[in-house]
Amino acid sequence: MKQNIKLFFASLISNNSAIDGARKKPWYAAILIFFFSLILSVVPTSVLELKKQGDKYFESTTYGLREALTEFSEELQKEEFDGKMKVIQIEKKKYLQADEGVLFQRHNAQKDGAVDFKFVYATNDKVQLEMDVCKEQKVSYFIFTSDTLYISVLDPNNPDPASPKQTLGCANAYKKLSENAFKEAYSKGETPTETANKTWDNWKVLIRKLYNQTRLKVTGVQLGISSAINVGIVLIMGFMVWVLTRGKNNPYKLFSVWECFKISFWASVTPAMLTCGFGFLFKNFASMLFPLLLGVRVMWLTMKSLRPDGTGYAAN
């Protein structure tokens, strides 16, 4: 056991140790190491995606969203909305119940009272129609359905439906909401500014809850994609080791394809560890780190230890 542990840690730096581990240790050791590396390699992208909250998409300039939500929340306090926009539970799933059509339109006083934000409730089969109408009118929108929410925010000074400033889609959106969550988002302050600030803070909490199920789904999809890519890269690198040792006089041509795959498995640990560490520092490049680092490690291994002149690894 002590020798196995020593070999494992040596393989993190030593190419010869990685090759020894692949050729002389049981096949299941390479498989375990491969899965260990795979887990480490997808940690940064998964954690970073999981940490994304819905309100993070609206942290910068709100483009009138803050004001629109305050006015919409104030509108929901009127008697005409009593019981008309509430979350209901049917069996184990929650749905939003409201009157179909335009719930509220914000008229921008700075633009001669023109509508710049619409809140709409639509059935699922009419969502695209409502989106097209809003795009044609060049207005931002919140489109609610019984189980989904679609948000698109345009720059009121330069409304371009083809390039919205912020977009967000929330599937199974109402799972974490109470019955009157939207009405309760309004918070009256002593001044209009205080009211807007309190209501906006409440809506940010609400948006986090609305986005929660989508966040989990997106994280799962991201995890699957990253895992598939990284598995493919490891296998490709193993195949490259096999190709690079096929020379007629190459002393390492005795390596089988399976042994070359196992060499790639053993060589993947260090790139995976570096990815796990540096992925959180270089967030924008987290998904590219493992393929890049593994490519460097395998190229270094083949050039250093598997040279055609046989002066590297002592094959036997």
ABEGO torsion letter per residue (X at the ends): XAAAAAAAAAAAABAAAAAAAAAABBAAAAAAAAAAAAAAAAAAAAAAAAABBAAAAAABBAGGAAAAAAAAAAAAABAAABGABBBBBBEABBBBBBBBEBABBBBBAAAGGBBABBBBBBBAAAAAAAAAAAAAAGBBBBBBBAABBBBBBBBAABBBAABBABBBBBBGAAAABBAAAAAAABBBBABAAAAAAAAAAAAAAAAAAAAAAAAAAAAAAAAAAAAAAAAAAAAAAAAAAAAAAABAABAAAABBAAAAAAAAAAAAAAAAAAAAAAAAABAAAAAAAAAAAAAAAAAAAAAAAABAAGABBBBX
